[in-house]
Amino acid sequence: MKIEVQSKKGLRTVLSVIVDKKTIQNKMDERLAELKKEVSIKGFRPGKVPSSVIKNQFGKSIYGEVIDKILRETSTKAISEKKLKVAGQPKIDLKQFGEGKDLNYELQIDCLPNVELKSLNKFNANEYKIKIEKNIIDKKLKEISDQNKKFEDKAGNAKAIIGDQVIFDYSATAEGKKFEGSEGKGVQIELGKNLFLKGFDEQLVGASKGDTKIVDAVLPANHPKKELANKKSKFECTILGVKKAVENKIDDDFAKMMGTKNIDDLRSLIEKQISTQYSQALDSITKKEILDQIEKTHEVDLPKNLIDQEINLMTRSLKPEEKEKNKEKNEKLAKSRIKLGLVLNEYGEKNNLKVTDEEVSNEIQKQIKGMPGQEKMVLEYYQKNPNASQSLKGSLYEEKIISLIKSKIKLNTREIDTKEAEKIISEFNKQNIVNKQSPKTKSSYKDKPKTKKISKK
């Protein structure tokens, strides 16, 4: 094989590759020998079909298969020998090929640019430490208590009011006819929650145990049976009981019911959860401050094919007129993401940062533990979507790089409360509502861009 640099302009390199006909013939002979063992042709015993017969019948397809394999192998070898860092998929331009001829082709390669890292000495960013106020924890405790409230029977024939629990059997019709699911036994609803059907709760206000109530309702638009969607219906409800809510006493017993040791342990857990939610949002703001400085201080030539690829990924769900309308904005955003990705990669490579399979596995387990009741779903998602694991690996790699940069710059630590945190997050979201895309590091070049938002919780 002969490899020559045909031209080099900017980030594009064109290689000329020639594979001699003898090498091609040897590959053909090897493939024919393999096929002799596999092919079955009438009139010949298995494994005894002459190569000439196989070639006469399948010659063109065998040649195409061999050439395709040679192109893959030789293009990879050519890139490796010339030590080129490829950005995107190289293009192959066939100049000469055919049985009995040398294979001659050009390999057009867009290369990743050399990135000159700037000093981080003048970089600075705000880092936030948040204190969760007692009243915020109290409010959350009250929410948990309300979500796990108990009910007890109301005395005598007391009438149901909003907030009470009503237990009933029902028999329903839609436009005068019975339907699948039109019977219900022992249904329990908390009046005012409106979790059954729209307007249903209000019509049970005033009901007492033993009453029969006719409730008018409209079946939901997303009813499993399409023919029943939005149909007017009547529910004949037999009231079995009316119960009033009993406020939980928020003490050690309640905490144990929630799965913690005592009330102090439950308060500590709530504080940690709220703090984590705010910290994730505030950490993203710190990251944005760092990325803005990185982008401002670095100049990088960007491969056009990566820009085009990024724009296509960002706009693939948009209509043509929407793409055209935001063309300049999308191109600017794509360039920003690619530039940041290349610079961050360089920091990662220069500092020999890597993400192991074990770290990816640990992160998946962490996500599983954070979604009780949905563990199987999360695990199956990663098992069935290899790209999801690769994308996660890219995110972990980026986190490592950002952590490294944080360790080398001046971080101004600010202690704030939740009110100030809400204000900072809100202002950040207003300023950055358009820019939802994070930079892509090398590990995620081939993955769908991951969108990150700052959210208030």
C-alpha positions as CSV (number, residue, x, y, z in Angstrom):
1,M,0.0,0.0,0.0
2,K,1.3,3.5,-0.9
3,I,0.1,6.5,1.1
4,E,0.8,10.1,0.1
5,V,-0.4,13.5,1.4
6,Q,-2.1,14.9,-1.7
7,S,-3.0,18.3,-0.2
8,K,-3.4,20.0,3.2
9,K,-5.4,23.1,3.6
10,G,-6.6,24.4,7.0
11,L,-8.1,21.5,8.9
12,R,-8.7,19.4,5.7
13,T,-6.1,16.8,4.6
14,V,-6.4,14.7,1.4
15,L,-4.5,11.5,1.2
16,S,-3.9,9.5,-1.9
17,V,-4.0,5.7,-1.3
18,I,-2.9,3.0,-3.8
19,V,-3.4,-0.7,-3.1
20,D,-1.7,-2.9,-5.8
21,K,-3.6,-5.4,-7.8
22,K,-1.6,-8.3,-6.4
23,T,-2.8,-7.5,-2.8
24,I,-6.4,-7.3,-4.1
25,Q,-6.0,-10.7,-5.9
26,N,-4.7,-12.3,-2.7
27,K,-7.7,-11.0,-0.8
28,M,-10.0,-12.4,-3.5
29,D,-8.3,-15.8,-3.4
30,E,-8.6,-15.9,0.4
31,R,-12.3,-15.0,0.2
32,L,-12.9,-17.6,-2.6
33,A,-11.2,-20.3,-0.4
34,E,-13.5,-19.4,2.5
35,L,-16.6,-19.6,0.3
36,K,-15.6,-23.0,-1.0
37,K,-16.3,-24.4,2.5
38,E,-19.6,-22.5,2.8
39,V,-21.3,-22.4,-0.7
40,S,-23.7,-25.1,-1.9
41,I,-24.2,-25.4,-5.7
42,K,-26.2,-28.1,-7.4
43,G,-24.0,-30.8,-9.0
44,F,-21.1,-30.4,-6.6
45,R,-20.4,-32.0,-3.2
46,P,-20.2,-29.6,-0.2
47,G,-16.7,-28.1,-0.1
48,K,-15.8,-29.4,-3.6
49,V,-17.1,-26.4,-5.7
50,P,-14.3,-25.2,-7.9
51,S,-13.2,-21.6,-7.3
52,S,-13.8,-20.8,-11.0
53,V,-17.4,-21.8,-10.7
54,I,-18.0,-19.7,-7.6
55,K,-16.2,-16.7,-9.3
56,N,-18.4,-17.1,-12.4
57,Q,-21.6,-17.0,-10.4
58,F,-20.7,-14.6,-7.6
59,G,-17.6,-12.7,-8.9
60,K,-19.0,-9.2,-8.9
61,S,-20.5,-9.4,-5.4
62,I,-17.3,-11.0,-4.0
63,Y,-15.2,-8.3,-5.6
64,G,-17.4,-5.6,-4.1
65,E,-17.2,-7.3,-0.7
66,V,-13.4,-7.6,-0.8
67,I,-12.9,-3.9,-2.0
68,D,-15.2,-2.7,0.7
69,K,-13.2,-4.5,3.3
70,I,-9.9,-3.3,1.8
71,L,-11.2,0.3,1.9
72,R,-12.1,0.1,5.6
73,E,-8.8,-1.5,6.5
74,T,-6.5,0.7,4.4
75,S,-8.2,4.0,5.3
76,T,-7.9,3.2,9.0
77,K,-4.2,2.3,8.5
78,A,-3.6,5.5,6.4
79,I,-5.0,7.7,9.1
80,S,-3.0,5.9,11.8
81,E,0.3,6.1,9.9
82,K,-0.1,9.8,9.2
83,K,-1.2,10.4,12.9
84,L,-4.3,12.3,12.0
85,K,-7.0,13.2,14.6
86,V,-10.2,12.7,12.6
87,A,-13.2,15.0,13.1
88,G,-16.3,13.1,11.8
89,Q,-16.5,10.6,9.0
90,P,-13.8,10.8,6.3
91,K,-14.9,10.8,2.7
92,I,-13.6,8.3,0.1
93,D,-13.3,9.3,-3.6
94,L,-12.5,6.3,-5.9
95,K,-10.2,7.2,-8.7
96,Q,-9.5,3.7,-10.1
97,F,-10.7,0.2,-9.4
98,G,-11.8,-3.0,-11.2
99,E,-10.6,-6.6,-11.5
100,G,-7.0,-6.8,-12.6
101,K,-6.3,-3.2,-11.7
102,D,-4.8,-1.3,-8.8
103,L,-7.2,0.3,-6.3
104,N,-6.6,4.1,-6.3
105,Y,-8.6,6.4,-4.0
106,E,-8.5,9.7,-2.2
107,L,-9.3,10.0,1.4
108,Q,-10.7,13.4,2.4
109,I,-10.2,14.0,6.2
110,D,-11.4,16.9,8.3
111,C,-9.0,16.9,11.3
112,L,-9.4,18.1,14.8
113,P,-7.5,21.3,15.4
114,N,-4.6,21.7,17.7
115,V,-5.9,23.4,20.9
116,E,-3.5,25.7,22.8
117,L,-4.7,25.8,26.4
118,K,-4.6,29.2,28.1
119,S,-3.6,29.8,31.7
120,L,-6.3,29.5,34.3
121,N,-4.6,31.9,36.7
122,K,-7.0,34.7,36.1
123,F,-10.2,32.6,36.1
124,N,-12.6,33.0,38.9
125,A,-16.2,31.9,39.7
126,N,-18.7,31.9,42.4
127,E,-19.3,28.8,44.4
128,Y,-22.4,28.6,46.5
129,K,-23.1,27.0,49.9
130,I,-26.7,26.9,50.8
131,K,-28.3,26.8,54.2
132,I,-31.8,25.4,54.3
133,E,-34.0,27.3,56.8
134,K,-36.0,25.6,59.5
135,N,-39.3,26.8,58.1
136,I,-38.5,25.2,54.7
137,I,-38.0,21.8,56.3
138,D,-41.1,22.3,58.4
139,K,-43.1,23.1,55.2
140,K,-41.8,19.9,53.6
141,L,-42.6,17.8,56.6
142,K,-46.2,19.2,56.5
143,E,-46.4,18.2,52.8
144,I,-45.2,14.7,53.6
145,S,-47.7,14.4,56.4
146,D,-50.6,15.6,54.2
147,Q,-49.6,13.1,51.5
148,N,-49.7,10.3,54.1
149,K,-52.8,11.4,56.1
150,K,-55.1,9.0,57.8
151,F,-58.9,9.0,57.8
152,E,-61.4,8.0,60.4
153,D,-65.2,7.5,60.2
154,K,-67.3,10.6,60.7
155,A,-69.9,10.4,63.4
156,G,-73.5,9.4,62.5
157,N,-74.8,10.6,59.1
158,A,-72.4,13.5,58.9
159,K,-72.3,15.0,55.4
160,A,-69.1,15.0,53.3
161,I,-67.2,18.2,52.9
162,I,-64.1,19.1,50.8
163,G,-61.1,17.2,52.3
164,D,-63.2,14.2,53.5
165,Q,-62.7,10.8,52.1
166,V,-65.8,9.2,50.4
167,I,-66.0,5.4,49.8
168,F,-68.6,4.3,47.3
169,D,-69.7,1.7,44.7
170,Y,-70.8,2.9,41.3
171,S,-72.6,1.8,38.2
172,A,-72.2,4.0,35.2
173,T,-73.6,4.5,31.7
174,A,-72.3,6.5,28.8
175,E,-75.1,8.0,26.7
176,G,-77.5,5.6,28.4
177,K,-75.4,2.4,27.7
178,K,-73.2,0.3,30.0
179,F,-69.5,0.1,29.0
180,E,-66.4,-1.8,29.9
181,G,-65.3,-0.5,33.3
182,S,-68.7,0.9,34.2
183,E,-68.8,-0.9,37.5
184,G,-66.7,0.0,40.6
185,K,-66.6,-1.4,44.1
186,G,-65.2,0.3,47.2
187,V,-63.8,3.3,45.4
188,Q,-62.1,5.8,47.7
189,I,-61.6,9.5,46.8
190,E,-60.5,12.5,48.8
191,L,-62.9,15.3,47.9
192,G,-61.1,18.3,46.4
193,K,-58.2,16.4,44.9
194,N,-60.1,15.9,41.6
195,L,-58.3,12.7,40.8
196,F,-61.3,10.7,39.5
197,L,-63.1,12.7,36.8
198,K,-63.4,16.5,36.4
199,G,-66.3,17.9,38.4
200,F,-66.9,14.5,40.1
201,D,-65.7,15.5,43.6
202,E,-68.0,18.5,44.0
203,Q,-71.1,16.5,43.3
204,L,-70.4,14.2,46.3
205,V,-70.2,17.2,48.7
206,G,-73.1,16.8,51.1
207,A,-73.4,13.0,50.7
208,S,-73.9,10.8,53.8
209,K,-73.4,7.1,54.4
210,G,-76.2,5.1,52.8
211,D,-77.1,7.8,50.3
212,T,-77.4,7.2,46.5
213,K,-76.0,10.0,44.4
214,I,-76.3,10.5,40.6
215,V,-73.2,12.2,39.3
216,D,-72.9,13.6,35.8
217,A,-69.4,13.5,34.3
218,V,-67.6,13.5,30.9
219,L,-65.2,10.6,30.3
220,P,-61.6,11.7,29.6
221,A,-60.3,12.5,26.1
222,N,-57.6,9.9,26.5
223,H,-59.9,7.1,27.5
224,P,-58.4,3.7,26.5
225,K,-61.5,3.0,24.5
226,K,-61.5,5.7,21.8
227,E,-65.3,5.3,21.2
228,L,-65.8,6.4,24.9
229,A,-63.6,9.5,24.8
230,N,-65.4,12.7,25.8
231,K,-68.7,10.9,26.2
232,K,-71.3,12.2,28.6
233,S,-71.9,9.7,31.4
234,K,-73.9,9.2,34.6
235,F,-72.6,7.5,37.7
236,E,-75.0,6.0,40.2
237,C,-73.0,6.1,43.4
238,T,-73.9,4.2,46.6
239,I,-72.1,5.9,49.5
240,L,-70.5,3.2,51.8
241,G,-68.9,5.6,54.2
242,V,-67.6,9.2,54.8
243,K,-64.3,9.7,56.7
244,K,-62.6,12.8,57.9
245,A,-58.8,13.5,57.7
246,V,-56.8,13.0,60.9
247,E,-53.8,15.2,61.1
248,N,-50.6,13.2,61.7
249,K,-48.6,14.0,64.8
250,I,-45.1,14.7,63.4
251,D,-43.0,12.8,65.9
252,D,-40.6,9.8,66.1
253,D,-43.5,7.4,65.3
254,F,-44.4,9.3,62.2
255,A,-40.7,9.4,61.2
256,K,-40.4,5.6,61.6
257,M,-43.5,5.2,59.5
258,M,-41.6,7.1,56.8
259,G,-38.7,4.7,57.1
260,T,-36.3,6.8,59.2
261,K,-34.9,6.2,62.8
262,N,-36.6,9.3,64.4
263,I,-37.8,12.8,63.7
264,D,-34.3,14.3,63.7
265,D,-33.2,11.7,61.2
266,L,-36.2,12.5,58.9
267,R,-35.5,16.3,59.2
268,S,-31.9,15.7,58.3
269,L,-32.8,13.6,55.3
270,I,-35.3,16.3,54.1
271,E,-32.6,19.0,54.5
272,K,-30.1,16.9,52.5
273,Q,-32.6,16.3,49.7
274,I,-33.6,20.0,49.4
275,S,-29.9,21.1,49.6
276,T,-29.0,18.6,46.8
277,Q,-31.7,20.0,44.6
278,Y,-30.5,23.6,45.0
279,S,-26.8,22.6,44.8
280,Q,-27.3,20.9,41.5
281,A,-28.8,24.1,40.0
282,L,-26.2,26.4,41.6
283,D,-23.3,24.1,40.5
284,S,-24.6,24.5,36.9
285,I,-24.4,28.3,37.3
286,T,-20.8,28.0,38.5
287,K,-20.1,25.7,35.6
288,K,-21.6,28.3,33.1
289,E,-19.3,31.0,34.6
290,I,-16.3,28.8,34.0
291,L,-17.3,27.8,30.5
292,D,-17.9,31.5,29.5
293,Q,-14.4,32.3,30.5
294,I,-13.0,29.3,28.7
295,E,-14.8,30.2,25.5
296,K,-13.7,33.9,25.7
297,T,-10.0,33.2,26.3
298,H,-9.5,30.4,23.6
299,E,-9.3,30.7,19.9
300,V,-9.9,27.4,18.0
301,D,-10.4,26.6,14.3
302,L,-13.5,24.5,13.9
303,P,-14.0,21.8,11.4
304,K,-17.0,22.7,9.1
305,N,-18.3,19.1,9.1
306,L,-18.6,19.1,12.9
307,I,-20.5,22.4,12.8
308,D,-22.9,21.1,10.1
309,Q,-23.3,17.9,12.1
310,E,-24.1,19.8,15.3
311,I,-26.6,22.1,13.6
312,N,-28.4,19.1,12.1
313,L,-28.6,17.4,15.5
314,M,-29.9,20.6,17.2
315,T,-32.5,21.3,14.5
316,R,-33.6,17.9,13.3
317,S,-37.1,18.3,14.9
318,L,-37.6,21.8,13.5
319,K,-39.5,22.7,10.3
320,P,-37.5,24.1,7.4
321,E,-38.8,27.6,8.0
322,E,-37.9,27.5,11.7
323,K,-34.4,26.3,10.8
324,E,-34.0,29.2,8.3
325,K,-35.4,31.8,10.8
326,N,-32.8,30.8,13.5
327,K,-30.0,29.9,11.2
328,E,-27.4,32.4,12.5
329,K,-28.3,31.8,16.2
330,N,-28.1,28.0,15.7
331,E,-24.7,28.2,14.0
332,K,-23.4,30.4,16.8
333,L,-24.6,28.0,19.4
334,A,-23.2,25.0,17.5
335,K,-19.8,26.7,17.2
336,S,-19.8,27.5,20.9
337,R,-20.6,23.9,21.9
338,I,-18.0,22.4,19.7
339,K,-15.3,24.9,20.7
340,L,-16.0,24.3,24.4
341,G,-16.0,20.5,23.8
342,L,-12.6,20.6,22.1
343,V,-11.0,22.8,24.8
344,L,-12.4,20.6,27.6
345,N,-11.2,17.5,25.8
346,E,-7.7,19.0,25.7
347,Y,-7.8,19.6,29.4
348,G,-8.9,16.0,29.9
349,E,-6.2,14.5,27.7
350,K,-3.4,16.7,29.0
351,N,-4.3,15.6,32.6
352,N,-4.9,12.0,31.6
353,L,-8.4,11.9,32.8
354,K,-10.5,8.8,32.1
355,V,-13.9,7.3,33.1
356,T,-13.8,3.6,33.9
357,D,-16.6,1.2,33.2
358,E,-16.9,0.7,37.0
359,E,-17.6,4.5,37.4
360,V,-20.3,4.3,34.8
361,S,-21.8,1.3,36.5
362,N,-21.7,3.0,39.9
363,E,-23.5,6.0,38.5
364,I,-26.2,3.8,37.0
365,Q,-26.6,2.1,40.4
366,K,-26.8,5.6,42.0
367,Q,-29.6,6.5,39.6
368,I,-31.4,3.3,40.4
369,K,-31.3,3.9,44.1
370,G,-32.6,7.4,43.6
371,M,-35.8,6.1,41.8
372,P,-37.4,3.7,44.3
373,G,-40.1,1.5,42.6
374,Q,-38.6,2.1,39.1
375,E,-35.3,0.3,39.6
376,K,-36.1,-2.3,36.9
377,M,-37.2,0.3,34.4
378,V,-33.9,2.3,34.8
379,L,-31.7,-0.8,34.6
380,E,-33.5,-2.1,31.4
381,Y,-33.2,1.4,29.8
382,Y,-29.4,1.2,30.1
383,Q,-29.3,-2.4,29.1
384,K,-31.4,-1.8,25.9
385,N,-29.7,1.5,25.0
386,P,-25.9,1.2,24.7
387,N,-25.8,4.8,23.5
388,A,-27.3,5.9,26.9
389,S,-24.3,4.4,28.8
390,Q,-21.9,6.1,26.3
391,S,-23.7,9.4,26.8
392,L,-23.5,8.9,30.6
393,K,-19.8,8.2,30.3
394,G,-19.4,11.5,28.4
395,S,-21.2,13.4,31.1
396,L,-19.0,11.9,33.8
397,Y,-15.9,12.7,31.8
398,E,-17.0,16.3,31.5
399,E,-17.7,16.5,35.3
400,K,-14.2,15.3,35.9
401,I,-12.7,18.0,33.7
402,I,-14.8,20.7,35.3
403,S,-13.8,19.5,38.8
404,L,-10.1,19.7,37.7
405,I,-10.6,23.3,36.4
406,K,-12.3,24.3,39.6
407,S,-9.3,23.0,41.6
408,K,-7.0,25.4,39.6
409,I,-9.0,28.6,39.6
410,K,-10.1,31.1,42.2
411,L,-13.5,30.1,43.7
412,N,-15.4,32.8,45.7
413,T,-17.5,30.9,48.2
414,R,-20.8,32.5,48.9
415,E,-23.1,31.3,51.7
416,I,-26.7,31.9,50.9
417,D,-30.2,31.0,52.0
418,T,-33.0,29.5,49.8
419,K,-34.6,32.9,49.1
420,E,-31.3,34.2,47.6
421,A,-30.8,30.9,45.8
422,E,-34.2,31.2,44.2
423,K,-33.4,34.7,43.0
424,I,-30.0,33.6,41.6
425,I,-31.5,30.6,39.8
426,S,-34.4,32.6,38.4
427,E,-32.2,35.4,37.0
428,F,-29.9,32.8,35.5
429,N,-32.8,31.0,33.8
430,K,-34.1,34.2,32.3
431,Q,-30.7,35.1,30.9
432,N,-30.0,31.6,29.5
433,I,-33.4,30.4,28.4
434,V,-32.2,30.1,24.8
435,N,-28.9,28.3,25.5
436,K,-30.0,24.9,26.6
437,Q,-27.2,22.9,25.1
438,S,-24.0,21.9,27.0
439,P,-20.7,21.3,25.3
440,K,-19.9,17.9,24.0
441,T,-16.7,16.2,25.1
442,K,-14.9,13.6,23.1
443,S,-16.6,10.7,24.7
444,S,-20.0,12.0,23.5
445,Y,-19.2,13.3,20.0
446,K,-21.4,10.6,18.4
447,D,-24.2,10.9,20.9
448,K,-27.4,13.0,20.9
449,P,-26.6,16.3,22.7
450,K,-27.7,16.3,26.2
451,T,-29.9,19.2,27.3
452,K,-29.4,20.6,30.8
453,K,-31.7,23.1,32.5
454,I,-31.5,24.9,35.8
455,S,-34.8,24.1,37.6
456,K,-36.4,25.3,40.8
457,K,-37.6,22.7,43.1
